[in-house]
Amino acid sequence: MDKLLIQGGHRLSGEIEISGAKNAALPILCAGLLTADSVQLSNVPNLQDVTTILRLLRQMGLRAEQDGDKITLNGSAIDKLEAPYEMVKTMRASILVLGPLLARFGEAKVSLPGGCAIGSRPVDQHIKGLQAMGAEVTIEAGYIHAKAKKLKGARIVTDMITVTGTENLLMAATLAEGETILENAAREPEVTDLANLLVAMGAQISGIGTDRLVIQGVARLHGASHAVIADRIETATFLCAVAAVGGDVTLRKTRTDTLDVAFDKLREAGAILTASDDWIRVQMSSRPKAVSFRTTEYPGFPTDMQAQFMAMNCIAEGSSQVVETIFENRFMHVQEMNRLGAAISIEGHTAIINGVDKLVGAPVMATDLRASASLVIAALVAEGETLIDRIYHLDRGYDRMEVKLSAVGAHIQRVK
């Protein structure tokens, strides 16, 4: 099993290219199930989760040809309407095949999903929405069975804002009969990116980027070409790393219009940010100042950046409070950071961080995807050597992180 060995205390300087967004690429790849025509994608990140979803789609009969960051999908020969447990258990995003399969073929059998152990992420909102569109849904032996001769348009109000729920129902609604209205829809840029691809495929969607999506169902969708948006979480992770350890780094091929709240907090911490549409420069020459925040749905502070900002707060001047409102188990990185000398305590859904003068390297273990990234940041700051175990979590969502960080001066290597 691979590990990361990091020698801390080295400032970062240079340029990093940002990859395509994991959270956009996964639903977009599943959208290939909606048409028999070819869908050509570019800027697809090189991630374990992408490999997993492609393996799942291929076993259903979807053809996928890969050339670097380009993937061509063709759904003309799909012959298996099932997502088995063996392929779904490691990645919750596999649930995203449910809506497209049901809409196009009238049937789907999908294992209840797994993924990171950061809390319960129920699929009841997906099921509730599909039932409102006329599907018969049963859960049996750990599988969701859904059937519908033809989905019908409906007004769907989800009990909570759910990103994958919005994406699943959006894809299903494109081929449903009549009008579907999704109220309380997720507004994340990755949802917008999926909607833009669906429109390019012939879907009729209005309200893109808002919490009310209106979809007029069409008889069929056709092929299209689409570039996956840049990964805002990867961007913000590298910004946090520079803010924590110091340096001067420019991030290229990114999207700066999706990160306002993170930018505000980084400036509050003392970072100097200069940005244009597709690049951002971060400069940090002093110890960061502690920043408090509360995670919430987009356009609020993203839960996927909570752990990375906490790593910066560990060595910041002053004390901070971090309130996690999305996932109940998303503080599992705290005990590992405390092993490096951080002073973090937990009270319910709130973490209280007292900034310390220094962290000291130690063996630590990654518990989930974003926790992995936070431990990398903490290790970059820590004196001495840190060995991070279980980095397969990191590989699920970051495209060659150690290579990108090495290029800007980090002393980081992958070891067996």
RAKA-V989491 format. One line per field, one symbol per residue. psi: psi as a letter, one per 30 degrees, with the letter a starting at -180 (. if undefined). A space follows every 10 residues. Layout:
# RAKA-V989491
psi=???
This chain:
# RAKA-V989491
psi=kllkkkjlgk lkkbkkkkll kefeeeeeef fffflflkkk klhklileee eeeeeeeeff fkkjkkjbgk kkkjgfhkgj hkjleeffff jffffffeee eeeefgkkjk kklbakhglk ilgfeeeeee efggkkklkk hgkkkkkkek kkklkkjkfl kkeeeeeeee eefeglkakk kjlhkkgkfe eeeeeeeeef fgljklgkfl gjkkkjklel llllkkkkll jfeeeeeeee eeeeflajkk klhajfggge eeeeeeeefg kjkklaeglk kkkkglklkk kllkkllkga kkffgeeeee eefeglkall kkkjfekfgg gffeeeefff gliklkjbgk kkjjklellk klklkkfaef eeeeeeeeef ekkakkjjlh gfeefffkjh eeeeeefgfk ikkkl.
